[in-house]
Amino acid sequence: MQREIAPRIVVDENVRFGRPVIAGTRVPIDVLVGQVAGGATVEAVAGEYGVAREDVLAALAYAARQLAEEQVRAVS
């Protein structure tokens, strides 16, 4: 069963082992974010994976929210 977890982003246990993907595709969020982090433009990533520019931006926003919620503590 597909469940929307953020705008344009869904999870489905039958698609990519339940990892977040762009709605209506099998394109994983981590792949899109990784491509942009590697220096590709948002437009180039969108074109390469057949998604909209807004989908790539949604993936970046989702990743930023996930990191903002993560709790990391320095331990010495």
Distance bins in CASP14 RR format, pairs under 12 A and 6 or more apart:
PFRMAT RR
TARGET T0000
AUTHOR 0000-0000-0000
RMODE 2
METHOD distances of the structure
MODEL  1
1 10 0 0 0 0 0 1 0 0 0 0 0
1 11 0 0 0 0 1 0 0 0 0 0 0
1 12 1 0 0 1 0 0 0 0 0 0 0
1 13 1 0 0 1 0 0 0 0 0 0 0
1 14 0 0 0 0 1 0 0 0 0 0 0
1 15 0 0 0 0 0 1 0 0 0 0 0
1 18 0 0 0 0 0 1 0 0 0 0 0
2 9 0 0 0 0 0 1 0 0 0 0 0
2 10 1 0 1 0 0 0 0 0 0 0 0
2 11 1 0 0 1 0 0 0 0 0 0 0
2 12 1 0 1 0 0 0 0 0 0 0 0
2 13 0 0 0 0 1 0 0 0 0 0 0
2 14 0 0 0 0 1 0 0 0 0 0 0
2 15 1 0 0 1 0 0 0 0 0 0 0
2 16 0 0 0 0 0 1 0 0 0 0 0
2 18 0 0 0 0 1 0 0 0 0 0 0
2 20 0 0 0 0 0 1 0 0 0 0 0
2 21 0 0 0 0 1 0 0 0 0 0 0
2 22 0 0 0 0 0 1 0 0 0 0 0
2 23 0 0 0 0 1 0 0 0 0 0 0
2 24 0 0 0 0 1 0 0 0 0 0 0
2 25 0 0 0 0 0 1 0 0 0 0 0
2 26 0 0 0 0 0 1 0 0 0 0 0
3 9 0 0 0 0 1 0 0 0 0 0 0
3 10 1 0 0 1 0 0 0 0 0 0 0
3 11 1 0 1 0 0 0 0 0 0 0 0
3 12 1 0 0 1 0 0 0 0 0 0 0
3 13 0 0 0 0 1 0 0 0 0 0 0
3 14 0 0 0 0 0 1 0 0 0 0 0
3 15 0 0 0 0 0 1 0 0 0 0 0
3 18 0 0 0 0 1 0 0 0 0 0 0
3 20 0 0 0 0 0 1 0 0 0 0 0
3 21 0 0 0 0 0 1 0 0 0 0 0
3 23 0 0 0 0 0 1 0 0 0 0 0
4 10 1 0 1 0 0 0 0 0 0 0 0
4 11 0 0 0 0 1 0 0 0 0 0 0
4 12 0 0 0 0 0 1 0 0 0 0 0
4 20 0 0 0 0 0 1 0 0 0 0 0
4 21 0 0 0 0 0 1 0 0 0 0 0
4 22 0 0 0 0 0 1 0 0 0 0 0
4 23 1 0 0 1 0 0 0 0 0 0 0
4 24 0 0 0 0 0 1 0 0 0 0 0
4 58 0 0 0 0 0 1 0 0 0 0 0
4 62 0 0 0 0 0 1 0 0 0 0 0
5 11 1 0 1 0 0 0 0 0 0 0 0
5 12 0 0 0 0 0 1 0 0 0 0 0
5 18 0 0 0 0 0 1 0 0 0 0 0
5 19 0 0 0 0 0 1 0 0 0 0 0
5 20 1 0 0 1 0 0 0 0 0 0 0
5 21 0 0 0 0 0 1 0 0 0 0 0
5 22 0 0 0 0 0 1 0 0 0 0 0
5 23 0 0 0 0 0 1 0 0 0 0 0
5 29 0 0 0 0 1 0 0 0 0 0 0
5 58 0 0 0 0 0 1 0 0 0 0 0
5 59 0 0 0 0 0 1 0 0 0 0 0
5 62 1 0 0 1 0 0 0 0 0 0 0
5 65 0 0 0 0 0 1 0 0 0 0 0
5 66 0 0 0 0 0 1 0 0 0 0 0
6 20 1 0 0 1 0 0 0 0 0 0 0
6 21 0 0 0 0 0 1 0 0 0 0 0
6 22 0 0 0 0 0 1 0 0 0 0 0
6 23 0 0 0 0 1 0 0 0 0 0 0
6 29 0 0 0 0 1 0 0 0 0 0 0
6 55 0 0 0 0 0 1 0 0 0 0 0
6 57 0 0 0 0 0 1 0 0 0 0 0
6 58 1 0 0 1 0 0 0 0 0 0 0
6 59 0 0 0 0 1 0 0 0 0 0 0
6 60 0 0 0 0 0 1 0 0 0 0 0
6 61 1 0 0 1 0 0 0 0 0 0 0
6 62 1 0 1 0 0 0 0 0 0 0 0
6 63 0 0 0 0 0 1 0 0 0 0 0
6 64 0 0 0 0 0 1 0 0 0 0 0
6 65 1 0 0 1 0 0 0 0 0 0 0
6 66 0 0 0 0 1 0 0 0 0 0 0
7 20 0 0 0 0 0 1 0 0 0 0 0
7 22 0 0 0 0 0 1 0 0 0 0 0
7 23 0 0 0 0 1 0 0 0 0 0 0
7 54 0 0 0 0 1 0 0 0 0 0 0
7 55 0 0 0 0 1 0 0 0 0 0 0
7 57 0 0 0 0 1 0 0 0 0 0 0
7 58 1 0 1 0 0 0 0 0 0 0 0
7 59 0 0 0 0 0 1 0 0 0 0 0
7 61 1 0 0 1 0 0 0 0 0 0 0
7 62 0 0 0 0 1 0 0 0 0 0 0
7 65 0 0 0 0 0 1 0 0 0 0 0
8 20 0 0 0 0 0 1 0 0 0 0 0
8 21 0 0 0 0 1 0 0 0 0 0 0
8 22 1 0 0 1 0 0 0 0 0 0 0
8 23 1 0 1 0 0 0 0 0 0 0 0
8 24 0 0 0 0 1 0 0 0 0 0 0
8 25 0 0 0 0 1 0 0 0 0 0 0
8 27 0 0 0 0 0 1 0 0 0 0 0
8 29 0 0 0 0 1 0 0 0 0 0 0
8 32 0 0 0 0 0 1 0 0 0 0 0
8 51 0 0 0 0 1 0 0 0 0 0 0
8 52 0 0 0 0 1 0 0 0 0 0 0
8 53 0 0 0 0 0 1 0 0 0 0 0
8 54 1 0 0 1 0 0 0 0 0 0 0
8 55 1 0 1 0 0 0 0 0 0 0 0
8 56 0 0 0 0 1 0 0 0 0 0 0
8 57 0 0 0 0 1 0 0 0 0 0 0
8 58 1 1 0 0 0 0 0 0 0 0 0
8 59 0 0 0 0 1 0 0 0 0 0 0
8 60 0 0 0 0 0 1 0 0 0 0 0
8 61 0 0 0 0 1 0 0 0 0 0 0
8 62 0 0 0 0 1 0 0 0 0 0 0
9 15 0 0 0 0 0 1 0 0 0 0 0
9 16 0 0 0 0 0 1 0 0 0 0 0
9 18 0 0 0 0 0 1 0 0 0 0 0
9 19 0 0 0 0 0 1 0 0 0 0 0
9 20 1 0 1 0 0 0 0 0 0 0 0
9 21 1 0 0 1 0 0 0 0 0 0 0
9 22 1 0 0 1 0 0 0 0 0 0 0
9 23 1 0 0 1 0 0 0 0 0 0 0
9 24 0 0 0 0 0 1 0 0 0 0 0
9 25 0 0 0 0 0 1 0 0 0 0 0
9 27 0 0 0 0 0 1 0 0 0 0 0
9 28 0 0 0 0 0 1 0 0 0 0 0
9 29 1 0 0 1 0 0 0 0 0 0 0
9 30 0 0 0 0 0 1 0 0 0 0 0
9 32 0 0 0 0 0 1 0 0 0 0 0
9 33 0 0 0 0 0 1 0 0 0 0 0
9 51 0 0 0 0 0 1 0 0 0 0 0
9 54 0 0 0 0 0 1 0 0 0 0 0
9 55 0 0 0 0 1 0 0 0 0 0 0
9 56 0 0 0 0 0 1 0 0 0 0 0
9 57 0 0 0 0 0 1 0 0 0 0 0
9 58 1 0 1 0 0 0 0 0 0 0 0
9 59 1 0 0 1 0 0 0 0 0 0 0
9 60 0 0 0 0 0 1 0 0 0 0 0
9 61 0 0 0 0 1 0 0 0 0 0 0
9 62 1 0 1 0 0 0 0 0 0 0 0
9 63 0 0 0 0 0 1 0 0 0 0 0
9 65 0 0 0 0 0 1 0 0 0 0 0
9 66 0 0 0 0 0 1 0 0 0 0 0
10 16 0 0 0 0 0 1 0 0 0 0 0
10 18 0 0 0 0 1 0 0 0 0 0 0
10 19 0 0 0 0 0 1 0 0 0 0 0
10 20 1 0 0 1 0 0 0 0 0 0 0
10 21 1 0 0 1 0 0 0 0 0 0 0
10 22 1 0 0 1 0 0 0 0 0 0 0
10 23 1 0 1 0 0 0 0 0 0 0 0
10 24 1 0 0 1 0 0 0 0 0 0 0
10 25 0 0 0 0 1 0 0 0 0 0 0
10 26 0 0 0 0 0 1 0 0 0 0 0
10 27 0 0 0 0 0 1 0 0 0 0 0
10 28 0 0 0 0 0 1 0 0 0 0 0
10 29 0 0 0 0 1 0 0 0 0 0 0
10 55 0 0 0 0 0 1 0 0 0 0 0
10 58 0 0 0 0 0 1 0 0 0 0 0
10 59 0 0 0 0 0 1 0 0 0 0 0
10 62 0 0 0 0 0 1 0 0 0 0 0
11 17 0 0 0 0 1 0 0 0 0 0 0
11 18 1 0 1 0 0 0 0 0 0 0 0
11 19 1 0 0 1 0 0 0 0 0 0 0
11 20 1 0 1 0 0 0 0 0 0 0 0
11 21 1 0 0 1 0 0 0 0 0 0 0
11 22 0 0 0 0 0 1 0 0 0 0 0
11 23 0 0 0 0 0 1 0 0 0 0 0
11 26 0 0 0 0 0 1 0 0 0 0 0
11 28 0 0 0 0 0 1 0 0 0 0 0
11 29 0 0 0 0 1 0 0 0 0 0 0
11 62 0 0 0 0 0 1 0 0 0 0 0
12 18 1 0 0 1 0 0 0 0 0 0 0
12 19 0 0 0 0 1 0 0 0 0 0 0
12 20 0 0 0 0 1 0 0 0 0 0 0
12 21 1 0 0 1 0 0 0 0 0 0 0
12 22 0 0 0 0 0 1 0 0 0 0 0
12 23 0 0 0 0 1 0 0 0 0 0 0
12 24 0 0 0 0 1 0 0 0 0 0 0
12 25 0 0 0 0 0 1 0 0 0 0 0
12 26 0 0 0 0 1 0 0 0 0 0 0
13 19 0 0 0 0 1 0 0 0 0 0 0
13 21 0 0 0 0 0 1 0 0 0 0 0
14 21 0 0 0 0 0 1 0 0 0 0 0
14 26 0 0 0 0 0 1 0 0 0 0 0
15 21 1 0 1 0 0 0 0 0 0 0 0
15 22 0 0 0 0 0 1 0 0 0 0 0
15 23 0 0 0 0 0 1 0 0 0 0 0
15 24 0 0 0 0 1 0 0 0 0 0 0
15 25 0 0 0 0 1 0 0 0 0 0 0
15 26 1 0 1 0 0 0 0 0 0 0 0
15 27 0 0 0 0 0 1 0 0 0 0 0
15 28 0 0 0 0 1 0 0 0 0 0 0
16 22 0 0 0 0 0 1 0 0 0 0 0
16 24 0 0 0 0 0 1 0 0 0 0 0
16 25 0 0 0 0 1 0 0 0 0 0 0
16 26 1 0 1 0 0 0 0 0 0 0 0
16 27 0 0 0 0 1 0 0 0 0 0 0
16 28 1 0 1 0 0 0 0 0 0 0 0
16 29 0 0 0 0 1 0 0 0 0 0 0
16 30 0 0 0 0 1 0 0 0 0 0 0
16 31 0 0 0 0 1 0 0 0 0 0 0
17 26 0 0 0 0 0 1 0 0 0 0 0
17 28 0 0 0 0 1 0 0 0 0 0 0
18 26 0 0 0 0 0 1 0 0 0 0 0
18 28 0 0 0 0 1 0 0 0 0 0 0
18 29 0 0 0 0 0 1 0 0 0 0 0
19 26 0 0 0 0 1 0 0 0 0 0 0
19 27 0 0 0 0 0 1 0 0 0 0 0
19 28 1 0 1 0 0 0 0 0 0 0 0
19 29 1 0 0 1 0 0 0 0 0 0 0
19 30 1 0 0 1 0 0 0 0 0 0 0
19 31 0 0 0 0 1 0 0 0 0 0 0
19 59 0 0 0 0 0 1 0 0 0 0 0
19 62 0 0 0 0 0 1 0 0 0 0 0
20 26 0 0 0 0 0 1 0 0 0 0 0
20 27 0 0 0 0 0 1 0 0 0 0 0
20 28 1 0 0 1 0 0 0 0 0 0 0
20 29 1 0 1 0 0 0 0 0 0 0 0
20 30 1 0 0 1 0 0 0 0 0 0 0
20 31 0 0 0 0 0 1 0 0 0 0 0
20 32 0 0 0 0 0 1 0 0 0 0 0
20 33 0 0 0 0 0 1 0 0 0 0 0
20 55 0 0 0 0 0 1 0 0 0 0 0
20 58 0 0 0 0 0 1 0 0 0 0 0
20 59 0 0 0 0 1 0 0 0 0 0 0
20 62 1 0 0 1 0 0 0 0 0 0 0
20 63 0 0 0 0 1 0 0 0 0 0 0
20 65 0 0 0 0 0 1 0 0 0 0 0
20 66 0 0 0 0 1 0 0 0 0 0 0
21 27 1 0 1 0 0 0 0 0 0 0 0
21 28 1 0 1 0 0 0 0 0 0 0 0
21 29 1 0 0 1 0 0 0 0 0 0 0
21 30 0 0 0 0 1 0 0 0 0 0 0
21 31 0 0 0 0 1 0 0 0 0 0 0
21 32 0 0 0 0 1 0 0 0 0 0 0
21 49 0 0 0 0 0 1 0 0 0 0 0
21 51 0 0 0 0 1 0 0 0 0 0 0
21 55 0 0 0 0 1 0 0 0 0 0 0
21 58 0 0 0 0 0 1 0 0 0 0 0
21 59 0 0 0 0 1 0 0 0 0 0 0
21 62 0 0 0 0 0 1 0 0 0 0 0
22 28 0 0 0 0 1 0 0 0 0 0 0
22 29 1 0 0 1 0 0 0 0 0 0 0
22 30 0 0 0 0 0 1 0 0 0 0 0
22 31 0 0 0 0 1 0 0 0 0 0 0
22 32 1 0 0 1 0 0 0 0 0 0 0
22 33 0 0 0 0 0 1 0 0 0 0 0
22 45 0 0 0 0 0 1 0 0 0 0 0
22 46 0 0 0 0 0 1 0 0 0 0 0
22 49 0 0 0 0 1 0 0 0 0 0 0
22 50 0 0 0 0 1 0 0 0 0 0 0
22 51 1 0 1 0 0 0 0 0 0 0 0
22 52 0 0 0 0 1 0 0 0 0 0 0
22 53 0 0 0 0 0 1 0 0 0 0 0
22 54 0 0 0 0 1 0 0 0 0 0 0
22 55 1 0 1 0 0 0 0 0 0 0 0
22 56 0 0 0 0 1 0 0 0 0 0 0
22 57 0 0 0 0 0 1 0 0 0 0 0
22 58 1 0 0 1 0 0 0 0 0 0 0
22 59 1 0 0 1 0 0 0 0 0 0 0
22 62 0 0 0 0 0 1 0 0 0 0 0
23 29 0 0 0 0 0 1 0 0 0 0 0
23 51 0 0 0 0 1 0 0 0 0 0 0
23 52 0 0 0 0 0 1 0 0 0 0 0
23 54 0 0 0 0 0 1 0 0 0 0 0
23 55 0 0 0 0 1 0 0 0 0 0 0
23 58 0 0 0 0 1 0 0 0 0 0 0
23 59 0 0 0 0 0 1 0 0 0 0 0
23 62 0 0 0 0 0 1 0 0 0 0 0
24 50 0 0 0 0 0 1 0 0 0 0 0
24 51 0 0 0 0 1 0 0 0 0 0 0
24 52 0 0 0 0 0 1 0 0 0 0 0
24 55 0 0 0 0 1 0 0 0 0 0 0
25 31 0 0 0 0 0 1 0 0 0 0 0
25 32 0 0 0 0 0 1 0 0 0 0 0
25 46 0 0 0 0 0 1 0 0 0 0 0
25 49 1 0 0 1 0 0 0 0 0 0 0
25 50 1 0 0 1 0 0 0 0 0 0 0
25 51 1 0 0 1 0 0 0 0 0 0 0
25 52 0 0 0 0 0 1 0 0 0 0 0
25 55 1 0 0 1 0 0 0 0 0 0 0
25 56 0 0 0 0 0 1 0 0 0 0 0
25 58 0 0 0 0 0 1 0 0 0 0 0
25 59 0 0 0 0 0 1 0 0 0 0 0
26 49 0 0 0 0 1 0 0 0 0 0 0
26 50 0 0 0 0 0 1 0 0 0 0 0
26 51 0 0 0 0 0 1 0 0 0 0 0
27 33 0 0 0 0 0 1 0 0 0 0 0
27 35 0 0 0 0 0 1 0 0 0 0 0
27 45 0 0 0 0 1 0 0 0 0 0 0
27 46 0 0 0 0 1 0 0 0 0 0 0
27 47 0 0 0 0 0 1 0 0 0 0 0
27 48 0 0 0 0 1 0 0 0 0 0 0
27 49 1 0 1 0 0 0 0 0 0 0 0
27 50 1 0 0 1 0 0 0 0 0 0 0
27 51 1 0 1 0 0 0 0 0 0 0 0
27 52 0 0 0 0 0 1 0 0 0 0 0
27 55 1 0 0 1 0 0 0 0 0 0 0
27 56 0 0 0 0 1 0 0 0 0 0 0
27 58 0 0 0 0 0 1 0 0 0 0 0
27 59 0 0 0 0 1 0 0 0 0 0 0
28 34 0 0 0 0 1 0 0 0 0 0 0
28 35 0 0 0 0 0 1 0 0 0 0 0
28 49 0 0 0 0 1 0 0 0 0 0 0
28 51 0 0 0 0 0 1 0 0 0 0 0
28 55 0 0 0 0 0 1 0 0 0 0 0
28 59 0 0 0 0 1 0 0 0 0 0 0
28 62 0 0 0 0 0 1 0 0 0 0 0
28 63 0 0 0 0 0 1 0 0 0 0 0
29 35 0 0 0 0 0 1 0 0 0 0 0
29 36 0 0 0 0 0 1 0 0 0 0 0
29 45 0 0 0 0 0 1 0 0 0 0 0
29 49 0 0 0 0 0 1 0 0 0 0 0
29 51 0 0 0 0 0 1 0 0 0 0 0
29 55 0 0 0 0 1 0 0 0 0 0 0
29 56 0 0 0 0 1 0 0 0 0 0 0
29 57 0 0 0 0 0 1 0 0 0 0 0
29 58 0 0 0 0 1 0 0 0 0 0 0
29 59 1 0 1 0 0 0 0 0 0 0 0
29 60 0 0 0 0 1 0 0 0 0 0 0
29 61 0 0 0 0 0 1 0 0 0 0 0
29 62 1 0 1 0 0 0 0 0 0 0 0
29 63 1 0 0 1 0 0 0 0 0 0 0
29 64 0 0 0 0 0 1 0 0 0 0 0
29 65 0 0 0 0 0 1 0 0 0 0 0
29 66 0 0 0 0 1 0 0 0 0 0 0
30 36 0 0 0 0 0 1 0 0 0 0 0
30 37 0 0 0 0 1 0 0 0 0 0 0
30 59 0 0 0 0 1 0 0 0 0 0 0
30 60 0 0 0 0 0 1 0 0 0 0 0
30 62 0 0 0 0 1 0 0 0 0 0 0
30 63 1 0 0 1 0 0 0 0 0 0 0
30 66 0 0 0 0 0 1 0 0 0 0 0
31 37 0 0 0 0 0 1 0 0 0 0 0
31 38 0 0 0 0 0 1 0 0 0 0 0
31 40 0 0 0 0 0 1 0 0 0 0 0
31 45 0 0 0 0 1 0 0 0 0 0 0
31 48 0 0 0 0 1 0 0 0 0 0 0
31 49 1 0 0 1 0 0 0 0 0 0 0
31 50 0 0 0 0 0 1 0 0 0 0 0
31 51 0 0 0 0 0 1 0 0 0 0 0
31 55 0 0 0 0 0 1 0 0 0 0 0
31 56 0 0 0 0 0 1 0 0 0 0 0
31 59 0 0 0 0 1 0 0 0 0 0 0
31 63 0 0 0 0 0 1 0 0 0 0 0
32 38 0 0 0 0 0 1 0 0 0 0 0
32 40 0 0 0 0 1 0 0 0 0 0 0
32 41 0 0 0 0 0 1 0 0 0 0 0
32 42 0 0 0 0 1 0 0 0 0 0 0
32 44 0 0 0 0 0 1 0 0 0 0 0
32 45 1 0 1 0 0 0 0 0 0 0 0
32 46 0 0 0 0 1 0 0 0 0 0 0
32 47 0 0 0 0 0 1 0 0 0 0 0
32 48 0 0 0 0 1 0 0 0 0 0 0
32 49 1 0 0 1 0 0 0 0 0 0 0
32 50 0 0 0 0 0 1 0 0 0 0 0
32 51 1 0 0 1 0 0 0 0 0 0 0
32 52 0 0 0 0 0 1 0 0 0 0 0
32 53 0 0 0 0 0 1 0 0 0 0 0
32 54 0 0 0 0 0 1 0 0 0 0 0
32 55 1 0 0 1 0 0 0 0 0 0 0
32 56 1 0 1 0 0 0 0 0 0 0 0
32 57 0 0 0 0 1 0 0 0 0 0 0
32 58 0 0 0 0 1 0 0 0 0 0 0
32 59 1 0 1 0 0 0 0 0 0 0 0
32 60 1 0 0 1 0 0 0 0 0 0 0
32 61 0 0 0 0 0 1 0 0 0 0 0
32 62 0 0 0 0 1 0 0 0 0 0 0
32 63 0 0 0 0 1 0 0 0 0 0 0
33 39 0 0 0 0 0 1 0 0 0 0 0
33 40 0 0 0 0 0 1 0 0 0 0 0
33 42 0 0 0 0 0 1 0 0 0 0 0
33 45 0 0 0 0 1 0 0 0 0 0 0
33 49 0 0 0 0 0 1 0 0 0 0 0
33 55 0 0 0 0 0 1 0 0 0 0 0
33 56 0 0 0 0 1 0 0 0 0 0 0
33 57 0 0 0 0 0 1 0 0 0 0 0
33 58 0 0 0 0 0 1 0 0 0 0 0
33 59 1 0 1 0 0 0 0 0 0 0 0
33 60 1 0 0 1 0 0 0 0 0 0 0
33 61 0 0 0 0 0 1 0 0 0 0 0
33 62 0 0 0 0 1 0 0 0 0 0 0
33 63 1 0 1 0 0 0 0 0 0 0 0
33 64 0 0 0 0 1 0 0 0 0 0 0
33 65 0 0 0 0 0 1 0 0 0 0 0
33 66 0 0 0 0 1 0 0 0 0 0 0
33 67 0 0 0 0 0 1 0 0 0 0 0
34 40 0 0 0 0 1 0 0 0 0 0 0
34 42 0 0 0 0 0 1 0 0 0 0 0
34 45 0 0 0 0 1 0 0 0 0 0 0
34 48 0 0 0 0 0 1 0 0 0 0 0
34 49 0 0 0 0 0 1 0 0 0 0 0
34 56 0 0 0 0 0 1 0 0 0 0 0
34 59 0 0 0 0 1 0 0 0 0 0 0
34 60 0 0 0 0 1 0 0 0 0 0 0
34 63 0 0 0 0 1 0 0 0 0 0 0
35 41 0 0 0 0 1 0 0 0 0 0 0
35 42 0 0 0 0 1 0 0 0 0 0 0
35 43 0 0 0 0 0 1 0 0 0 0 0
35 44 1 0 0 1 0 0 0 0 0 0 0
35 45 1 0 1 0 0 0 0 0 0 0 0
35 46 0 0 0 0 1 0 0 0 0 0 0
35 47 0 0 0 0 0 1 0 0 0 0 0
35 48 1 0 0 1 0 0 0 0 0 0 0
35 49 1 0 0 1 0 0 0 0 0 0 0
35 51 0 0 0 0 0 1 0 0 0 0 0
35 56 0 0 0 0 1 0 0 0 0 0 0
35 59 0 0 0 0 1 0 0 0 0 0 0
35 60 0 0 0 0 0 1 0 0 0 0 0
35 63 0 0 0 0 0 1 0 0 0 0 0
36 42 1 0 0 1 0 0 0 0 0 0 0
36 43 0 0 0 0 0 1 0 0 0 0 0
36 44 0 0 0 0 1 0 0 0 0 0 0
36 45 1 0 1 0 0 0 0 0 0 0 0
36 46 0 0 0 0 0 1 0 0 0 0 0
36 48 0 0 0 0 0 1 0 0 0 0 0
36 49 0 0 0 0 0 1 0 0 0 0 0
36 53 0 0 0 0 0 1 0 0 0 0 0
36 55 0 0 0 0 0 1 0 0 0 0 0
36 56 1 0 0 1 0 0 0 0 0 0 0
36 57 0 0 0 0 1 0 0 0 0 0 0
36 59 0 0 0 0 1 0 0 0 0 0 0
36 60 1 0 0 1 0 0 0 0 0 0 0
36 61 0 0 0 0 0 1 0 0 0 0 0
36 63 0 0 0 0 1 0 0 0 0 0 0
36 64 0 0 0 0 0 1 0 0 0 0 0
37 45 0 0 0 0 0 1 0 0 0 0 0
37 56 0 0 0 0 0 1 0 0 0 0 0
37 59 0 0 0 0 0 1 0 0 0 0 0
37 60 0 0 0 0 1 0 0 0 0 0 0
37 63 0 0 0 0 1 0 0 0 0 0 0
37 64 0 0 0 0 0 1 0 0 0 0 0
38 44 0 0 0 0 0 1 0 0 0 0 0
38 45 0 0 0 0 1 0 0 0 0 0 0
39 45 0 0 0 0 1 0 0 0 0 0 0
40 46 0 0 0 0 1 0 0 0 0 0 0
40 47 0 0 0 0 1 0 0 0 0 0 0
40 48 1 0 0 1 0 0 0 0 0 0 0
40 49 0 0 0 0 0 1 0 0 0 0 0
40 56 0 0 0 0 1 0 0 0 0 0 0
41 47 0 0 0 0 1 0 0 0 0 0 0
41 48 0 0 0 0 0 1 0 0 0 0 0
41 53 0 0 0 0 1 0 0 0 0 0 0
41 56 0 0 0 0 1 0 0 0 0 0 0
41 57 0 0 0 0 0 1 0 0 0 0 0
42 48 0 0 0 0 0 1 0 0 0 0 0
42 49 0 0 0 0 0 1 0 0 0 0 0
42 51 0 0 0 0 0 1 0 0 0 0 0
42 52 0 0 0 0 0 1 0 0 0 0 0
42 53 1 0 1 0 0 0 0 0 0 0 0
42 54 0 0 0 0 1 0 0 0 0 0 0
42 55 0 0 0 0 1 0 0 0 0 0 0
42 56 1 0 1 0 0 0 0 0 0 0 0
42 57 1 0 0 1 0 0 0 0 0 0 0
42 58 0 0 0 0 0 1 0 0 0 0 0
42 59 0 0 0 0 1 0 0 0 0 0 0
42 60 1 0 0 1 0 0 0 0 0 0 0
42 61 0 0 0 0 0 1 0 0 0 0 0
43 49 0 0 0 0 0 1 0 0 0 0 0
43 50 0 0 0 0 0 1 0 0 0 0 0
43 51 0 0 0 0 0 1 0 0 0 0 0
43 52 0 0 0 0 0 1 0 0 0 0 0
43 53 1 0 0 1 0 0 0 0 0 0 0
43 54 0 0 0 0 0 1 0 0 0 0 0
43 55 0 0 0 0 0 1 0 0 0 0 0
43 56 0 0 0 0 1 0 0 0 0 0 0
43 57 0 0 0 0 0 1 0 0 0 0 0
44 50 0 0 0 0 0 1 0 0 0 0 0
44 51 0 0 0 0 0 1 0 0 0 0 0
44 53 0 0 0 0 0 1 0 0 0 0 0
44 56 0 0 0 0 1 0 0 0 0 0 0
45 51 0 0 0 0 1 0 0 0 0 0 0
45 52 0 0 0 0 0 1 0 0 0 0 0
45 53 0 0 0 0 1 0 0 0 0 0 0
45 55 0 0 0 0 1 0 0 0 0 0 0
45 56 1 0 1 0 0 0 0 0 0 0 0
45 57 0 0 0 0 0 1 0 0 0 0 0
45 59 0 0 0 0 1 0 0 0 0 0 0
45 60 0 0 0 0 1 0 0 0 0 0 0
46 52 1 0 0 1 0 0 0 0 0 0 0
46 53 1 0 1 0 0 0 0 0 0 0 0
46 54 0 0 0 0 1 0 0 0 0 0 0
46 55 1 0 0 1 0 0 0 0 0 0 0
46 56 1 0 1 0 0 0 0 0 0 0 0
46 57 0 0 0 0 1 0 0 0 0 0 0
46 58 0 0 0 0 0 1 0 0 0 0 0
46 59 0 0 0 0 0 1 0 0 0 0 0
46 60 0 0 0 0 0 1 0 0 0 0 0
47 53 0 0 0 0 1 0 0 0 0 0 0
47 55 0 0 0 0 0 1 0 0 0 0 0
47 56 0 0 0 0 1 0 0 0 0 0 0
48 56 0 0 0 0 1 0 0 0 0 0 0
49 55 0 0 0 0 1 0 0 0 0 0 0
49 56 0 0 0 0 1 0 0 0 0 0 0
49 59 0 0 0 0 1 0 0 0 0 0 0
50 56 0 0 0 0 1 0 0 0 0 0 0
51 57 0 0 0 0 0 1 0 0 0 0 0
51 58 0 0 0 0 1 0 0 0 0 0 0
51 59 0 0 0 0 1 0 0 0 0 0 0
52 58 0 0 0 0 1 0 0 0 0 0 0
52 59 0 0 0 0 0 1 0 0 0 0 0
53 59 0 0 0 0 0 1 0 0 0 0 0
53 60 0 0 0 0 0 1 0 0 0 0 0
54 60 0 0 0 0 0 1 0 0 0 0 0
54 61 0 0 0 0 0 1 0 0 0 0 0
55 61 0 0 0 0 0 1 0 0 0 0 0
55 62 0 0 0 0 0 1 0 0 0 0 0
56 62 0 0 0 0 0 1 0 0 0 0 0
56 63 0 0 0 0 0 1 0 0 0 0 0
57 63 0 0 0 0 0 1 0 0 0 0 0
57 64 0 0 0 0 0 1 0 0 0 0 0
58 64 0 0 0 0 0 1 0 0 0 0 0
58 65 0 0 0 0 0 1 0 0 0 0 0
59 65 0 0 0 0 0 1 0 0 0 0 0
59 66 0 0 0 0 0 1 0 0 0 0 0
60 66 0 0 0 0 0 1 0 0 0 0 0
60 67 0 0 0 0 0 1 0 0 0 0 0
61 67 0 0 0 0 0 1 0 0 0 0 0
61 68 0 0 0 0 0 1 0 0 0 0 0
62 68 0 0 0 0 0 1 0 0 0 0 0
62 69 0 0 0 0 0 1 0 0 0 0 0
63 69 0 0 0 0 0 1 0 0 0 0 0
63 70 0 0 0 0 0 1 0 0 0 0 0
64 70 0 0 0 0 0 1 0 0 0 0 0
END
